[in-house]
């Protein structure tokens, strides 16, 4: 089943043009694995990149550079410094069992020694994922079915990608593959659907701001996310 | 004139290739290993890839090596280039983008591939919907040229200079909402221009 809530154009474009921060890039890529429609949009945006490249003002080249390239044609493809990881199954040790996760997330889990941390005992746990220093944090969050994330707004952007189970806020329902983008203009509380735990991939630029009465749960969440 | 300026000037005069020309040359490279054809592609793309990387903030002392890696990758992978999936400049753009991420951002680009265990497949395309991607590439180029300058410049800044919307907003002194809506307008406009049916009798 394909998602109903998709990535906005600005995030797709950041991914297509290669300027997204690592956390955002991984989240976008994970959604693309689950969403044929957005893959089509990225293909269009890459074609735009091709047009921009053709249109680019040519930079001056040293006279030897082109001859040097022609002289190196028999060397074969230069290897990447950071090639794709080999999925050796180690990610399964730390991921919730039975959950089929897109490879961009599995690859990132392979790079971390981090363990799941308890935020609200019994209800909310998180696994921080490695990103570049100074960039927006990325984490897997697991929420118990029926749990309510108290009413809050955001400092900066929050992007949630649902990986299993689901949640709804006052307006919309989100299930596997769905993306919700929120910012300072959005105030909501999240109700986790009954039946199964909800696992999200989340980017939070600068954390949550509780609105209204600051319960103990709200204190725990805003202290940690 | 310095030799590099003279080279660049002669390069510019020699090297402007439209999508149809790129496709014909690429076919000769892929099918026959035609080095002269590759040299023509090289003269078009190398200066533009360099400009693209410099615009994104690549260190001038590193950029020549990345340009070499991009063009050697184009040569090495020529047999895998699939004209049904993307225009030549789009393909080269993605190679340049991925090398940028690998060398300059020092990261692996996340893998989006159909062999992913979580992959949700696309619906199979109806045969009459499969457009010629070279014609698409030409249309995208024409659509870009037809955009109002304010919209084209925002698209260029996002791709060519790698500016996030936040940076563009600060540079232009406008709210980020204005940048977002200009991007939305530009992309909507492009989609309309690209979706326009070809005039009757247009060559494919």
Boltz contact constraints between the chains, C-beta under 6 A:
constraints:
  - contact:
      token1: [A, 2]
      token2: [B, 120]
      max_distance: 6.0
  - contact:
      token1: [A, 9]
      token2: [B, 187]
      max_distance: 6.0
  - contact:
      token1: [A, 10]
      token2: [B, 165]
      max_distance: 6.0
  - contact:
      token1: [A, 13]
      token2: [B, 158]
      max_distance: 6.0
  - contact:
      token1: [A, 17]
      token2: [B, 158]
      max_distance: 6.0
  - contact:
      token1: [A, 17]
      token2: [B, 159]
      max_distance: 6.0
  - contact:
      token1: [A, 18]
      token2: [B, 97]
      max_distance: 6.0
  - contact:
      token1: [A, 18]
      token2: [B, 100]
      max_distance: 6.0
  - contact:
      token1: [A, 18]
      token2: [B, 101]
      max_distance: 6.0
  - contact:
      token1: [A, 19]
      token2: [B, 162]
      max_distance: 6.0
  - contact:
      token1: [A, 22]
      token2: [B, 107]
      max_distance: 6.0
  - contact:
      token1: [A, 25]
      token2: [B, 110]
      max_distance: 6.0
  - contact:
      token1: [A, 26]
      token2: [B, 110]
      max_distance: 6.0
  - contact:
      token1: [A, 29]
      token2: [B, 110]
      max_distance: 6.0
  - contact:
      token1: [A, 29]
      token2: [B, 112]
      max_distance: 6.0
  - contact:
      token1: [A, 32]
      token2: [B, 112]
      max_distance: 6.0
  - contact:
      token1: [A, 33]
      token2: [B, 112]
      max_distance: 6.0
  - contact:
      token1: [A, 33]
      token2: [B, 116]
      max_distance: 6.0
  - contact:
      token1: [A, 33]
      token2: [B, 118]
      max_distance: 6.0
  - contact:
      token1: [A, 33]
      token2: [B, 119]
      max_distance: 6.0
  - contact:
      token1: [A, 34]
      token2: [B, 120]
      max_distance: 6.0
  - contact:
      token1: [A, 36]
      token2: [B, 122]
      max_distance: 6.0
  - contact:
      token1: [A, 46]
      token2: [B, 90]
      max_distance: 6.0
  - contact:
      token1: [A, 46]
      token2: [B, 94]
      max_distance: 6.0
  - contact:
      token1: [A, 47]
      token2: [B, 90]
      max_distance: 6.0
  - contact:
      token1: [A, 47]
      token2: [B, 140]
      max_distance: 6.0
  - contact:
      token1: [A, 49]
      token2: [B, 93]
      max_distance: 6.0
  - contact:
      token1: [A, 49]
      token2: [B, 159]
      max_distance: 6.0
  - contact:
      token1: [A, 50]
      token2: [B, 87]
      max_distance: 6.0
  - contact:
      token1: [A, 50]
      token2: [B, 89]
      max_distance: 6.0
  - contact:
      token1: [A, 50]
      token2: [B, 90]
      max_distance: 6.0
  - contact:
      token1: [A, 50]
      token2: [B, 93]
      max_distance: 6.0
  - contact:
      token1: [A, 51]
      token2: [B, 140]
      max_distance: 6.0
  - contact:
      token1: [A, 51]
      token2: [B, 141]
      max_distance: 6.0
  - contact:
      token1: [A, 51]
      token2: [B, 144]
      max_distance: 6.0
  - contact:
      token1: [A, 52]
      token2: [B, 156]
      max_distance: 6.0
  - contact:
      token1: [A, 52]
      token2: [B, 159]
      max_distance: 6.0
  - contact:
      token1: [A, 52]
      token2: [B, 160]
      max_distance: 6.0
  - contact:
      token1: [A, 53]
      token2: [B, 48]
      max_distance: 6.0
  - contact:
      token1: [A, 53]
      token2: [B, 52]
      max_distance: 6.0
  - contact:
      token1: [A, 53]
      token2: [B, 89]
      max_distance: 6.0
  - contact:
      token1: [A, 53]
      token2: [B, 93]
      max_distance: 6.0
  - contact:
      token1: [A, 54]
      token2: [B, 89]
      max_distance: 6.0
  - contact:
      token1: [A, 56]
      token2: [B, 48]
      max_distance: 6.0
  - contact:
      token1: [A, 56]
      token2: [B, 51]
      max_distance: 6.0
  - contact:
      token1: [A, 56]
      token2: [B, 52]
      max_distance: 6.0
  - contact:
      token1: [A, 57]
      token2: [B, 51]
      max_distance: 6.0
  - contact:
      token1: [A, 58]
      token2: [B, 12]
      max_distance: 6.0
  - contact:
      token1: [A, 58]
      token2: [B, 47]
      max_distance: 6.0
  - contact:
      token1: [A, 58]
      token2: [B, 48]
      max_distance: 6.0
  - contact:
      token1: [A, 59]
      token2: [B, 47]
      max_distance: 6.0
  - contact:
      token1: [A, 59]
      token2: [B, 50]
      max_distance: 6.0
  - contact:
      token1: [A, 59]
      token2: [B, 51]
      max_distance: 6.0
  - contact:
      token1: [A, 59]
      token2: [B, 54]
      max_distance: 6.0
  - contact:
      token1: [A, 60]
      token2: [B, 4]
      max_distance: 6.0
  - contact:
      token1: [A, 60]
      token2: [B, 8]
      max_distance: 6.0
  - contact:
      token1: [A, 61]
      token2: [B, 47]
      max_distance: 6.0
  - contact:
      token1: [A, 62]
      token2: [B, 4]
      max_distance: 6.0
  - contact:
      token1: [A, 63]
      token2: [B, 3]
      max_distance: 6.0
  - contact:
      token1: [A, 63]
      token2: [B, 4]
      max_distance: 6.0
  - contact:
      token1: [A, 63]
      token2: [B, 7]
      max_distance: 6.0
  - contact:
      token1: [A, 65]
      token2: [B, 64]
      max_distance: 6.0
  - contact:
      token1: [A, 66]
      token2: [B, 42]
      max_distance: 6.0
  - contact:
      token1: [A, 69]
      token2: [B, 68]
      max_distance: 6.0
  - contact:
      token1: [A, 69]
      token2: [B, 71]
      max_distance: 6.0
  - contact:
      token1: [A, 73]
      token2: [B, 75]
      max_distance: 6.0
  - contact:
      token1: [A, 76]
      token2: [B, 76]
      max_distance: 6.0
  - contact:
      token1: [A, 77]
      token2: [B, 73]
      max_distance: 6.0
  - contact:
      token1: [A, 77]
      token2: [B, 76]
      max_distance: 6.0
  - contact:
      token1: [A, 78]
      token2: [B, 69]
      max_distance: 6.0
  - contact:
      token1: [A, 78]
      token2: [B, 72]
      max_distance: 6.0
  - contact:
      token1: [A, 80]
      token2: [B, 102]
      max_distance: 6.0
  - contact:
      token1: [A, 81]
      token2: [B, 102]
      max_distance: 6.0
  - contact:
      token1: [A, 82]
      token2: [B, 102]
      max_distance: 6.0
  - contact:
      token1: [A, 82]
      token2: [B, 107]
      max_distance: 6.0
  - contact:
      token1: [A, 82]
      token2: [B, 108]
      max_distance: 6.0
  - contact:
      token1: [A, 84]
      token2: [B, 108]
      max_distance: 6.0
  - contact:
      token1: [A, 84]
      token2: [B, 111]
      max_distance: 6.0
  - contact:
      token1: [A, 100]
      token2: [B, 117]
      max_distance: 6.0
  - contact:
      token1: [A, 100]
      token2: [B, 118]
      max_distance: 6.0
  - contact:
      token1: [A, 102]
      token2: [B, 116]
      max_distance: 6.0
  - contact:
      token1: [A, 102]
      token2: [B, 118]
      max_distance: 6.0
  - contact:
      token1: [A, 103]
      token2: [B, 111]
      max_distance: 6.0
  - contact:
      token1: [A, 103]
      token2: [B, 116]
      max_distance: 6.0
  - contact:
      token1: [A, 104]
      token2: [B, 110]
      max_distance: 6.0
